[in-house]
């Protein structure tokens, strides 16, 4: 192998890493020869002098792409081990292809140069500390990147050409199949499985009936929905599972169900965090930006007009959901809160009173667990904010100020080093100018050399000045110590100030807190919250859940307990006075009156004391005794024919004896109005 002389005993005393990578699981399954060659590098490391026990294989990235921004645990582990200085050499099939991005390879190469780690592949041994080896690896990496670009461009153009004719085969949504006997571009057919057809047709029927994706999920609560698997052990097979809200939207928004062929509907976008982390997301393009749209390409489940109508209906639902009154609050923990019961993220939902609540996202698919909870966002925000402010103790603030002093000192040292480099470059430039000016013009040989040296010095001075400017620009400005102390001391007041926006509170919270987890809590009156800080520390706290508006306006428990204890023996009016004397109020914060006490008696089924003395009847009891309506008794009381007194609770208490009952029974029997039989048997007057 070329360059074996670069391997020394110092390298063999450290670990040899064999890094393995293949871009997809298909390559791992089908290109087994490449996998075997990569594992065979262990024997090559042993042949080059490393003990077998010191050869370590990192193969966690098999089946993971090497594109820039893709999270690769194996590569991260590799870089960490190199930076720790415990690696003597890295083995790979092709070192320049450890990643598809030259940025990742260059970063690894720089770390290897600093730690003295060798890079070894089939072509030879490379020492990143040797400028020639670094240049060769860089050239090979650039050539490989260009090769990938050219190949990808050719493949994409071929795909676009086939898609323009409607012949490019892409994974079909469930309900469609490719006809193996069909002509290219005309081989998409409806799945012959009648059960699959019925399930998909029922989705569109249910949406037409209710106009809501959530309504469709409800309609399929007791049914299964099909899924055609692509890739893996289930490739091509039909599976049945629960219909989720996301799948309903996927069916309603897919133009294939309207018989249309589409290419270029989605695009990938990259975003960059301030810390340099790259995120790749898939976004749907507007319809005018679709590369290919061929209507009536194949038989569909609905027409194109129905597809447009469904799309407009979904858009209207989204607009209506967004056109709500001004919200009374905003969830500070929105986006970083997770339900610990099922592991799903918690979303913020605004109820009819526009107060935010944290709800498990499993609710929309009816997949919640028994301990999934809906909690008022204000409850979570107050608890997390309290933990945040409590964490900023004077000791923590002092530690932060010390760190700020260290950072400020580091900034000064970096700027100072760059400033000294500028001073030295300026001195060298002035010296070269003086030397050139002092030479005799006739001495051309010396003059030419000094002139060339003088011309090079200003360029070096300009480079040093640019380095100083770059160092000052990349170092963020730091506030003064007095400003930091004032900010730390006023942080609680700043947090609660009316001028501090919710956006600013969110930024501060996310600066220190990584995520918040709603932990399972059997007690429904409590909420258990887990906080994971960016430092890696974890805290757990418990808070009381606020009552809903209805229960929150209920009478307080002490008042109910007093009514329950004294109610059976105390008059309602006297009981209201006792409650007010005890300083108790209703759930609305008002003093108690007769109506309020009567409502407590009704709500909690607390009896009132008997208002009737012995020998007294109520109006209803008197009417029952006489066999007449209560209206007759009330008439007699109103006209003074029957006497009564007002008892407890303002009830009418009628003194009652057997003589009184006999008297009124006779009156009723003789009354032609109350007893029609008496009217028919009574002799007419004048005969």
Phi, psi and omega per residue, in radians:
X1 nan 2.404 3.130
X2 -1.127 2.339 3.027
X3 1.447 0.324 -3.137
X4 -1.102 -0.402 -3.127
X5 -1.172 -0.288 3.130
X6 -1.306 -0.277 -3.140
X7 -1.451 2.146 -3.122
X8 -2.025 2.992 3.079
X9 -1.066 -0.517 3.114
X10 -1.108 -0.650 3.097
X11 -1.231 -0.673 -3.083
X12 -1.262 -0.300 3.100
X13 -1.311 -0.292 -3.137
X14 -1.828 3.077 -3.033
X15 -1.306 2.521 2.978
X16 -1.806 2.157 -3.118
X17 -1.793 2.299 3.035
X18 -1.888 1.876 -3.091
X19 -1.700 2.269 -3.094
X20 -2.117 2.427 3.121
X21 -2.658 2.390 2.934
X22 -2.418 2.514 -2.878
X23 -1.252 -0.399 -3.088
X24 -2.627 2.826 3.107
X25 -1.210 -0.429 3.071
X26 -1.100 -0.734 3.095
X27 -1.127 -0.670 -3.138
X28 -1.117 -0.692 -3.108
X29 -1.342 -0.695 -2.987
X30 -1.704 -0.556 -3.123
X31 -1.738 1.129 -3.061
X32 -1.215 -0.430 -3.135
X33 -1.117 -0.694 3.106
X34 -1.118 -0.711 3.121
X35 -1.107 -0.746 3.137
X36 -1.115 -0.674 3.116
X37 -1.105 -0.680 -3.135
X38 -1.175 -0.747 3.079
X39 -1.166 -0.471 3.119
X40 -1.192 -0.228 3.113
X41 -1.165 -0.334 3.070
X42 -1.062 -0.775 3.121
X43 -1.138 -0.599 3.111
X44 -1.143 -0.684 3.101
X45 -1.136 -0.686 3.102
X46 -1.134 -0.698 3.141
X47 -1.109 -0.553 -3.108
X48 -1.481 0.066 2.974
X49 1.982 -0.020 3.116
X50 -1.459 2.369 3.028
X51 -1.095 2.492 -3.082
X52 -1.027 -0.550 -3.128
X53 -1.210 -0.360 -3.124
X54 -1.669 0.112 3.114
X55 -1.744 2.108 -3.081
X56 -2.046 2.370 -3.132
X57 -1.821 2.272 3.044
X58 -1.978 1.813 -3.079
X59 -2.165 0.357 3.141
X60 -1.249 -0.217 -3.129
X61 -1.692 0.176 3.061
X62 -1.162 2.174 -3.114
X63 1.581 0.117 3.141
X64 -2.039 2.317 -3.089
X65 -1.132 2.644 3.098
X66 -1.707 0.301 -3.138
X67 -1.145 2.735 3.141
X68 -1.155 2.299 3.106
X69 1.661 -0.187 3.122
X70 -1.428 2.266 -3.125
X71 -1.223 2.107 3.126
X72 -2.249 1.894 -3.105
X73 -1.112 -0.665 -3.121
X74 -1.121 -0.769 3.139
X75 -1.152 -0.670 3.094
X76 -1.104 -0.729 3.083
X77 -1.096 -0.711 3.127
X78 -1.049 -0.832 -3.128
X79 -1.102 -0.712 3.131
X80 -1.076 -0.733 3.141
X81 -1.175 -0.659 3.109
X82 -1.118 -0.771 -3.118
X83 -1.147 -0.480 3.131
X84 -1.322 -0.179 3.094
X85 1.401 0.297 -3.101
X86 -1.751 0.087 -3.075
X87 -1.910 2.287 3.079
X88 -1.637 -0.578 -3.126
X89 -2.735 2.645 3.059
X90 -2.032 2.221 -3.138
X91 -1.850 2.402 3.065
X92 -2.705 2.780 3.109
X93 -1.059 -0.754 3.094
X94 -2.567 1.914 -3.007
X95 -1.045 -0.678 -3.102
X96 -1.214 -0.159 -3.138
X97 -1.968 0.359 3.048
X98 -1.042 -0.434 3.050
X99 -2.572 2.671 3.125
X100 -1.306 -0.251 -3.132
X101 -1.786 2.222 3.098
X102 -1.118 -0.407 -3.140
X103 -1.116 -0.756 3.126
X104 -1.164 -0.725 3.139
X105 -1.152 -0.732 3.134
X106 -1.127 -0.651 3.103
X107 -1.124 -0.781 3.099
X108 -1.119 -0.686 -3.117
X109 -1.120 -0.655 3.138
X110 -1.194 -0.716 3.096
X111 -1.130 -0.679 3.117
X112 -1.141 -0.626 3.113
X113 -1.112 -0.728 -3.095
X114 -1.193 -0.677 -3.074
X115 -1.620 -0.022 3.111
X116 1.288 0.529 -3.118
X117 -1.562 2.350 3.106
X118 -1.518 2.660 3.064
X119 -2.041 2.169 -3.003
X120 -2.246 2.271 3.002
X121 -2.417 -2.895 -3.051
X122 -1.156 -0.414 -3.092
X123 -1.471 -0.347 -3.137
X124 2.685 -2.952 -3.122
X125 -1.852 2.249 -3.122
X126 -2.023 2.335 3.064
X127 -1.869 1.900 -3.118
X128 -1.067 -0.311 3.071
X129 -1.336 -0.220 3.106
X130 -1.605 2.138 -3.060
X131 -1.090 -0.583 3.131
X132 -1.185 -0.727 3.102
X133 -1.142 -0.688 3.134
X134 -1.140 -0.699 3.135
X135 -1.150 -0.692 -3.139
X136 -1.143 -0.772 3.111
X137 -1.123 -0.701 3.105
X138 -1.108 -0.706 3.125
X139 -1.143 -0.749 3.121
X140 -1.126 -0.672 3.108
X141 -1.137 -0.716 3.118
X142 -1.141 -0.732 3.112
X143 -1.097 -0.707 3.108
X144 -1.140 -0.651 3.136
X145 -1.175 -0.706 3.094
X146 -1.133 -0.700 3.127
X147 -1.069 -0.771 3.101
X148 -1.096 -0.681 3.140
X149 -1.111 -0.777 -3.138
X150 -1.133 -0.777 -3.138
X151 -1.109 -0.759 3.135
X152 -1.113 -0.677 3.115
X153 -1.099 -0.738 3.119
X154 -1.126 -0.754 -3.141
X155 -1.121 -0.717 -3.130
X156 -1.153 -0.702 3.116
X157 -1.137 -0.685 3.100
X158 -1.136 -0.690 3.110
X159 -1.130 -0.737 3.141
X160 -1.114 -0.671 3.137
X161 -1.136 -0.768 3.119
X162 -1.171 -0.649 3.132
X163 -1.181 -0.593 3.115
X164 -1.086 -0.451 3.077
X165 -1.631 -0.041 -3.105
X166 1.312 0.373 -3.061
X167 -1.859 -0.136 -3.130
X168 -1.308 2.115 -3.130
X169 -1.443 2.181 3.064
X170 -2.190 2.802 3.123
X171 -0.985 2.206 -3.120
X172 -1.508 2.567 3.050
X173 -1.199 2.813 -3.139
X174 -1.038 2.424 -3.067
X175 1.879 -0.158 3.119
X176 -2.260 2.668 3.080
X177 -2.442 2.791 3.006
X178 -1.614 2.292 3.093
X179 -1.463 2.026 -3.090
X180 -1.118 -0.370 -3.135
X181 -1.719 -0.004 -3.091
X182 -1.417 2.825 3.105
X183 -1.397 2.618 3.110
X184 -0.983 2.314 -3.109
X185 1.545 -0.215 -3.140
X186 -2.338 0.570 -3.045
X187 -1.984 0.209 3.095
X188 -1.618 2.107 -3.094
X189 -2.269 2.798 3.088
X190 -1.273 2.455 3.141
X191 -1.002 2.195 -3.115
X192 -1.218 -0.161 3.132
X193 -1.208 2.017 -3.087
X194 -1.125 -0.580 -3.137
X195 -1.174 -0.670 3.088
X196 -1.142 -0.794 3.125
X197 -1.020 -0.760 -3.105
X198 -1.139 -0.700 -3.122
X199 -1.109 -0.776 -3.120
X200 -1.219 -0.725 3.110
X201 -1.081 -0.629 -3.139
X202 -1.204 -0.474 3.068
X203 -1.102 -0.831 3.133
X204 -1.182 -0.626 3.112
X205 -1.154 -0.764 3.137
X206 -1.137 -0.654 3.123
X207 -1.201 -0.659 3.096
X208 -1.118 -0.533 -3.107
X209 -1.398 -0.719 -3.047
X210 -1.855 -0.405 3.104
X211 1.257 0.312 -3.087
X212 -2.469 2.395 3.078
X213 -1.145 -0.605 3.082
X214 -1.133 -0.636 3.084
X215 -1.110 -0.620 3.094
X216 -1.151 -0.714 3.095
X217 -1.051 -0.715 3.115
X218 -1.124 -0.696 -3.137
X219 -1.129 -0.484 3.140
X220 -1.770 0.403 -3.092
X221 -1.065 -0.623 -3.099
X222 -1.878 0.297 -3.126
X223 -2.171 2.789 3.046
X224 -1.754 2.729 3.130
X225 -2.215 2.487 -3.040
X226 -1.386 2.723 3.064
X227 -2.514 2.207 3.089
X228 -1.631 2.022 -3.072
X229 -1.404 2.454 3.067
X230 -2.191 2.191 -3.128
X231 1.478 2.821 3.108
X232 1.316 -2.934 -3.099
X233 -1.219 -0.356 -3.104
X234 -1.696 0.241 -3.035
X235 -0.965 2.216 3.083
X236 1.441 -0.160 -3.087
X237 -1.554 2.711 -3.137
X238 -1.694 2.211 3.133
X239 -2.143 2.644 -3.117
X240 -2.083 2.361 -3.139
X241 -2.663 -3.002 -3.089
X242 -1.354 2.419 3.115
X243 -1.421 2.105 -3.123
X244 -1.785 2.910 3.135
X245 -1.074 -0.721 -3.137
X246 -1.115 -0.668 3.136
X247 -1.211 -0.626 3.081
X248 -1.061 -0.809 3.113
X249 -1.101 -0.665 3.112
X250 -1.087 -0.663 3.114
X251 -1.237 -0.794 -3.073
X252 -1.170 -0.526 -3.080
X253 -1.668 -0.029 -3.088
X254 -1.521 2.021 -3.117
X255 -1.194 -0.229 3.135
X256 -1.098 -0.541 -3.141
X257 -1.246 -0.242 3.056
X258 -1.704 0.196 3.110
X259 1.432 0.304 -3.090
X260 -1.801 2.558 3.050
X261 -1.825 2.219 -3.057
X262 -2.272 2.428 3.027
X263 -2.387 2.403 -3.135
X264 1.462 0.496 -3.134
X265 -1.324 -0.506 -3.111
X266 -2.092 2.741 3.076
X267 -2.482 2.655 3.111
X268 -1.699 2.452 -3.139
X269 -2.273 2.521 3.129
X270 -1.957 2.408 3.058
X271 -2.182 2.699 -3.039
X272 -2.170 2.218 3.055
X273 -1.408 2.806 3.108
X274 -1.025 -0.443 3.126
X275 -1.506 0.070 3.102
X276 1.625 0.022 3.125
X277 -1.267 2.305 -3.114
X278 -1.746 2.289 3.089
X279 -2.080 2.321 3.092
X280 -1.936 2.184 -3.125
X281 -2.194 2.734 3.093
X282 -1.827 2.193 -3.108
X283 -2.170 2.538 3.118
X284 -1.489 2.317 3.134
X285 -1.457 2.667 2.993
X286 -1.087 2.675 -3.073
X287 -0.984 -0.693 3.119
X288 -1.071 -0.328 -3.110
X289 -1.664 0.025 3.080
X290 -1.137 2.319 -3.093
X291 -1.154 -0.686 -3.104
X292 -2.394 2.319 3.026
X293 -2.475 1.903 -3.136
X294 -2.034 1.910 3.133
X295 -1.402 2.716 -3.132
X296 0.950 0.648 3.134
X297 -1.293 -0.593 -3.135
X298 -2.650 3.007 3.118
X299 -1.228 2.358 -3.102
X300 -2.062 3.068 3.097
X301 -1.520 -0.447 3.092
X302 -2.375 2.966 3.100
X303 -1.516 2.916 3.107
X304 -1.119 -0.618 3.096
X305 -1.111 -0.710 3.094
X306 -1.135 -0.657 3.110
X307 -1.079 -0.796 3.117
X308 -1.115 -0.659 3.125
X309 -1.149 -0.739 3.099
X310 -1.112 -0.701 3.127
X311 -1.098 -0.754 3.110
X312 -1.137 -0.623 -3.135
X313 -1.189 -0.721 3.088
X314 -1.122 -0.705 3.112
X315 -1.123 -0.679 3.114
X316 -1.134 -0.702 3.097
X317 -1.082 -0.725 3.139
X318 -1.143 -0.704 3.134
X319 -1.167 -0.722 3.139
X320 -1.136 -0.651 3.122
X321 -1.172 -0.542 -3.138
X322 -1.467 -0.381 -3.112
X323 -1.503 1.208 -3.123
X324 -1.935 2.841 3.071
X325 -1.073 2.955 -3.110
X326 -1.033 2.336 -3.102
X327 -1.388 2.478 -3.087
X328 -1.435 -0.285 -3.115
X329 -2.718 2.974 3.115
X330 -2.414 2.381 -3.084
X331 -1.334 2.027 -3.122
X332 -1.219 -0.532 -3.112
X333 -1.554 0.161 -3.116
X334 -1.049 2.293 3.102
X335 1.666 -0.263 -3.132
X336 -2.185 0.223 -3.087
X337 -1.874 2.381 -3.064
X338 -2.245 2.534 3.063
X339 -1.463 2.041 -3.089
X340 -1.271 -0.264 -3.111
X341 -1.285 -0.740 -3.088
X342 -2.082 -0.121 3.127
X343 1.423 0.034 -3.130
X344 -1.480 2.627 3.063
X345 -1.166 2.621 3.114
X346 -1.727 2.321 -3.117
X347 -1.814 2.789 3.133
X348 -1.694 2.170 3.137
X349 -2.116 2.405 -3.130
X350 -1.834 2.116 -3.090
X351 -1.389 -3.033 -3.065
X352 -1.071 -0.516 3.099
X353 -1.544 0.157 3.072
X354 1.103 0.441 3.026
X355 -1.643 2.261 -3.066
X356 -1.276 2.550 3.070
X357 -2.388 2.524 3.101
X358 -1.586 2.052 -3.107
X359 -2.142 2.479 3.099
X360 -1.158 2.322 -3.119
X361 -1.157 -0.219 3.093
X362 -1.234 -0.274 -3.097
X363 -1.084 -0.666 -3.072
X364 -1.206 -0.374 3.089
X365 -1.828 0.135 3.137
X366 0.986 0.775 -3.122
X367 -2.110 0.387 -3.108
X368 -1.237 2.645 3.070
X369 -1.611 2.896 -3.116
X370 -1.031 -0.410 -3.107
X371 -1.798 0.132 3.024
X372 -1.222 2.360 -3.039
X373 -2.244 2.698 2.934
X374 -1.876 2.137 -3.038
X375 -2.202 2.429 3.069
X376 -1.032 2.294 -3.101
X377 -1.074 -0.569 -3.139
X378 -1.087 -0.621 3.125
X379 -1.108 -0.814 -3.141
X380 -1.164 -0.765 -3.100
X381 -1.080 -0.753 -3.130
X382 -1.121 -0.721 -3.133
X383 -1.166 -0.782 -3.126
X384 -1.187 -0.737 3.116
X385 -1.102 -0.680 3.085
X386 -1.085 -0.728 3.098
X387 -1.132 -0.647 3.136
X388 -1.119 -0.835 -3.117
X389 -1.213 -0.600 3.119
X390 -1.199 -0.510 -3.133
X391 -1.223 -0.422 -3.120
X392 -1.505 1.147 3.118
X393 -1.349 2.884 3.094
X394 -0.975 -0.636 3.114
X395 -1.126 -0.750 3.121
X396 -1.135 -0.683 3.130
X397 -1.124 -0.725 3.110
X398 -1.082 -0.697 3.100
X399 -1.113 -0.714 3.123
X400 -1.137 -0.663 3.119
X401 -1.163 -0.661 3.080
X402 -1.106 -0.729 3.091
X403 -1.103 -0.668 3.118
X404 -1.117 -0.686 3.093
X405 -1.105 -0.707 3.118
X406 -1.106 -0.761 3.121
X407 -1.119 -0.722 3.129
X408 -1.103 -0.714 3.091
X409 -1.117 -0.677 3.095
X410 -1.114 -0.722 3.097
X411 -1.045 -0.744 -3.131
X412 -1.135 -0.687 3.140
X413 -1.143 -0.714 3.121
X414 -1.125 -0.815 3.139
X415 -1.137 -0.650 -3.137
X416 -1.124 -0.745 3.128
X417 -1.082 -0.758 3.123
X418 -1.162 -0.629 3.111
X419 -1.148 -0.713 3.098
X420 -1.117 -0.637 3.097
X421 -1.109 -0.653 3.096
X422 -1.146 -0.759 3.128
X423 -1.063 -0.748 -3.139
X424 -1.138 -0.730 3.134
X425 -1.130 -0.645 3.122
X426 -1.178 -0.706 3.098
X427 -1.091 -0.764 3.133
X428 -1.100 -0.677 3.129
X429 -1.155 -0.765 3.115
X430 -1.115 -0.696 3.138
X431 -1.127 -0.752 3.113
X432 -1.109 -0.636 3.119
X433 -1.157 -0.759 3.123
X434 -1.096 -0.720 -3.139
X435 -1.111 -0.681 3.137
X436 -1.192 -0.658 -3.110
X437 -1.232 -0.450 -3.099
X438 -1.495 -0.208 -3.110
X439 -1.339 2.583 3.103
X440 -1.251 2.335 -3.112
X441 -1.028 -0.540 -3.096
X442 -1.223 -0.383 -3.122
X443 -1.470 1.359 -3.024
X444 -1.121 -0.623 -3.085
X445 -1.081 -0.804 3.129
X446 -1.245 -0.680 -3.089
X447 -1.087 -0.731 -3.134
X448 -1.098 -0.706 -3.138
X449 -1.155 -0.773 3.141
X450 -1.181 -0.581 3.111
X451 -1.164 -0.730 3.116
X452 -1.126 -0.681 3.117
X453 -1.143 -0.707 -3.129
X454 -1.136 -0.684 -3.136
X455 -1.166 -0.492 -3.132
X456 -1.352 -0.505 -3.061
X457 -1.171 -0.749 3.100
X458 -1.041 -0.598 3.102
X459 -1.141 -0.708 3.092
X460 -1.138 -0.656 3.100
X461 -1.114 -0.741 3.121
X462 -1.099 -0.691 3.111
X463 -1.134 -0.690 3.114
X464 -1.158 -0.702 3.106
X465 -1.129 -0.680 3.079
X466 -1.129 -0.672 3.106
X467 -1.121 -0.682 3.098
X468 -1.125 -0.766 3.131
X469 -1.120 -0.696 3.127
X470 -1.138 -0.704 3.131
X471 -1.120 -0.695 3.131
X472 -1.229 -0.581 3.140
X473 -1.273 -0.648 -3.082
X474 -1.339 -0.331 3.119
X475 -1.532 2.012 -3.105
X476 -1.164 2.541 3.137
X477 -1.174 2.448 -3.137
X478 -1.886 2.411 3.058
X479 -1.220 2.768 3.123
X480 -1.207 2.846 -3.109
X481 -1.104 -0.701 3.123
X482 -1.087 -0.679 3.115
X483 -1.154 -0.686 3.104
X484 -1.143 -0.734 3.129
X485 -1.106 -0.723 3.115
X486 -1.129 -0.726 3.128
X487 -1.117 -0.745 -3.132
X488 -1.154 -0.673 3.141
X489 -1.229 -0.553 -3.103
X490 -1.714 0.197 -3.048
X491 -1.064 -0.816 3.095
X492 -1.028 -0.750 3.123
X493 -1.157 -0.658 3.108
X494 -1.136 -0.682 -3.133
X495 -1.099 -0.750 -3.061
X496 -1.571 -0.014 -3.116
X497 -1.162 2.514 3.137
X498 -1.170 -0.406 -3.139
X499 -1.405 -0.221 3.117
X500 -1.422 2.119 -3.097
X501 -1.399 2.796 3.085
X502 -1.081 -0.556 3.125
X503 -1.115 -0.711 3.118
X504 -1.175 -0.686 3.103
X505 -1.107 -0.703 3.100
X506 -1.055 -0.767 -3.117
X507 -1.085 -0.770 3.132
X508 -1.131 -0.733 -3.134
X509 -1.104 -0.762 -3.115
X510 -1.279 -0.318 3.084
X511 -1.180 -0.560 -3.065
X512 -1.890 -0.495 -3.035
X513 -1.893 2.254 -3.136
X514 -1.405 -0.868 3.127
X515 -2.796 2.869 -3.138
X516 -2.196 2.360 -3.109
X517 -2.138 2.258 3.025
X518 -1.463 1.838 -3.055
X519 -1.418 2.632 3.120
X520 -1.049 2.351 -3.134
X521 -2.487 1.938 -3.109
X522 -1.086 -0.572 -3.124
X523 -1.305 1.968 -3.072
X524 -1.234 -0.273 3.113
X525 -1.479 -0.085 -3.115
X526 -2.087 2.786 3.023
X527 -2.332 2.279 -3.113
X528 -1.878 2.175 -2.991
X529 -2.124 2.265 3.030
X530 -1.845 2.328 -3.110
X531 -2.071 2.186 3.064
X532 -1.935 2.044 -3.109
X533 -1.465 2.790 3.124
X534 -1.136 -0.342 3.102
X535 -1.324 -0.178 -3.087
X536 1.761 -0.237 3.113
X537 -1.229 2.664 -3.108
X538 -2.244 2.326 3.078
X539 -2.168 2.697 3.104
X540 -2.347 2.357 -3.141
X541 -2.462 2.764 -3.138
X542 -2.160 2.405 -3.122
X543 -2.373 2.768 3.077
X544 -1.411 2.338 3.081
X545 -1.352 2.346 3.099
X546 -1.195 2.557 3.139
X547 -1.302 2.620 3.024
X548 -1.065 2.866 -3.087
X549 -0.974 -0.690 -3.125
X550 -1.130 -1.051 3.114
X551 -1.063 -0.521 -3.139
X552 -1.127 -0.447 -3.134
X553 -1.632 0.095 3.104
X554 -1.233 2.763 3.107
X555 -1.085 2.488 -3.121
X556 -1.111 2.690 -3.072
X557 -1.035 -0.705 3.111
X558 -1.021 -0.658 3.129
X559 -1.185 -0.741 3.126
X560 -1.113 -0.704 3.126
X561 -1.100 -0.683 3.131
X562 -1.177 -0.719 3.118
X563 -1.146 -0.680 3.136
X564 -1.162 -0.582 -3.101
X565 -1.401 -0.729 -3.043
X566 -1.782 -0.240 -3.032
X567 -1.018 -0.777 -3.086
X568 -1.127 -0.326 -3.078
X569 -2.103 -0.046 -3.053
X570 -2.071 2.421 3.101
X571 -1.101 2.580 -3.085
X572 -1.057 -0.732 -3.130
X573 -1.164 -0.737 3.094
X574 -1.123 -0.635 -3.139
X575 -1.147 -0.668 3.076
X576 -1.066 -0.706 3.101
X577 -1.123 -0.712 3.118
X578 -1.123 -0.708 3.111
X579 -1.084 -0.753 3.133
X580 -1.180 -0.643 3.116
X581 -1.136 -0.530 3.107
X582 -1.377 -0.014 3.128
X583 1.386 0.275 -3.141
X584 -1.552 2.634 3.108
X585 -2.266 2.942 3.095
X586 -1.300 3.074 3.100
X587 -1.080 -0.381 3.084
X588 -1.579 0.046 3.119
X589 1.418 0.311 -3.111
X590 -1.848 2.798 3.087
X591 -1.170 2.743 3.135
X592 -1.386 2.487 2.976
X593 -2.278 -3.059 -3.095
X594 -1.059 -0.741 -3.113
X595 -1.097 -0.697 -3.130
X596 -1.157 -0.707 3.124
X597 -1.195 -0.697 3.105
X598 -1.091 -0.619 3.110
X599 -1.163 -0.664 3.094
X600 -1.137 -0.711 3.100
X601 -1.046 -0.746 -3.118
X602 -1.199 -0.769 -3.063
X603 -1.177 -0.667 -3.065
X604 -1.859 0.175 3.081
X605 0.943 0.879 3.120
X606 -1.733 2.079 -3.091
X607 -1.238 2.668 3.040
X608 -1.668 2.759 3.106
X609 -1.118 2.618 -3.108
X610 -1.166 2.074 -3.080
X611 -1.428 -0.092 -3.001
X612 -1.757 2.334 3.033
X613 -1.402 2.884 3.061
X614 -1.015 2.348 -3.136
X615 1.512 0.227 3.117
X616 -2.069 2.581 3.108
X617 -2.217 2.750 3.014
X618 -1.466 2.997 3.113
X619 -1.069 -0.755 -3.119
X620 -1.141 -0.689 -3.138
X621 -1.172 -0.698 3.118
X622 -1.118 -0.742 3.131
X623 -1.116 -0.647 3.119
X624 -1.172 -0.686 3.125
X625 -1.093 -0.704 -3.045
X626 -1.548 -0.182 -3.132
X627 1.265 0.578 3.105
X628 -2.226 3.140 -3.141
X629 -1.473 2.817 3.104
X630 -1.177 -0.436 3.118
X631 -1.099 -0.592 3.115
X632 -1.157 -0.766 -3.133
X633 -1.118 -0.755 3.104
X634 -1.066 -0.592 3.132
X635 -1.165 -0.733 3.127
X636 -1.133 -0.677 3.110
X637 -1.175 -0.679 -3.115
X638 -1.174 -0.662 -3.105
X639 -1.523 0.022 3.090
X640 1.403 0.151 3.124
X641 -1.333 -0.368 3.131
X642 -2.304 2.381 -3.093
X643 -1.774 2.694 3.108
X644 -2.784 2.806 3.062
X645 -2.076 2.828 3.094
X646 -1.603 2.080 3.140
X647 -1.774 -2.831 3.133
X648 -1.047 2.449 -3.119
X649 1.274 0.308 3.118
X650 1.079 0.485 3.141
X651 -1.486 2.596 3.091
X652 -1.468 2.141 -3.135
X653 -1.974 2.008 -3.050
X654 -1.739 2.071 3.019
X655 -1.064 2.360 -3.002
X656 -2.422 2.272 3.047
X657 -2.346 3.014 3.118
X658 -1.178 -0.563 3.100
X659 -1.169 -0.732 3.125
X660 -1.116 -0.747 3.142
X661 -1.124 -0.721 3.122
X662 -1.134 -0.682 3.134
X663 -1.070 -0.780 -3.075
X664 -1.366 -0.448 3.033
X665 -1.154 -0.704 3.107
X666 -1.152 -0.686 3.111
X667 -1.080 -0.739 -3.132
X668 -1.171 -0.689 -3.122
X669 -1.147 -0.560 -3.121
X670 -1.537 -0.171 -3.081
X671 -1.433 2.093 3.075
X672 -1.199 -0.404 3.123
X673 -1.328 -0.674 -3.108
X674 -1.582 -0.455 -3.115
X675 -2.239 1.683 -3.114
X676 -1.001 -0.540 -3.137
X677 -1.091 -0.638 3.109
X678 -1.160 -0.554 3.127
X679 -1.219 -0.601 -3.110
X680 -1.340 -0.534 -3.083
X681 -1.610 -0.202 -3.106
X682 -1.293 2.290 3.133
X683 -1.193 2.494 -3.140
X684 -1.237 2.527 3.120
X685 -1.254 2.475 3.071
X686 1.659 0.005 3.119
X687 -1.887 nan nan
